């Protein structure tokens, strides 16, 4: 029983270290309200937050939040 509990804890800790990739749901505020862009992770998320998005020649600030 102790061996099974230890192995379960070890697996849980291992998974938590390998799944540190930050992902967030992102959107921008368009002229007709909030527009969802979907989920972005890692470098794609940082680039989108930093540079925003351009739609039809208009640049919008992108907002992302973790889920």
N, C-alpha and C positions, 0 to 999 in steps of 0.2 A: 504493500500500500504506500509506504513512504517513497519507494523507488518510482512509482507511477506519478505521485504528486511532484517529486523533484523533477522528473522528465517533463511534465506538463509546464511547470514554472520555467524551466530552461528554454523550452520551445517558445513560450510567450515572450520572454525577455529577448530572445533571438529575433523574433518577428518584429518587435517594437524597434529594434535597432536598424533593421533592414527596410522598414517602411517609413523613414523619416522624410520622404519626398513631400514637400509642401504642395498641396493642391487646394484650389479655391474656385468657387463659382464667381463669374465676372459679369458685369453689365456696364452699360453707359447710359447717360440720360440724353435721349434724343429729343427732337422738337415735339414729338407726340407722346412722350413718356419714356419710361425705363425699357431698354432693349437688352434682353439676356443674350450673352455670348457663349454660355456653357462653362464647362470646367477646364481649367488650365493648371499645369503642374510645372514645377522646377523652373528651368531657364525660360520656357515659354511664358510662364506666369510673370516672372520678373520683367521680361521684355515688354509684355502687354501693359503692365502697370506703369512702367517707366515711360513708354513712348505713346501710349494711348492707341486709338484706332482712327482711321480716316475713312469716312463714308461719303461718297459723292463730292469729294473735294473739301469736306468739312472735317476738321480734326476734333475728336471727342476724348475727354479724360475718362479712363476706365477705372471702375471701382471693383475690387475683389474682396471676398470675405471667405474665411475658412468654414468648412462644414464638418 
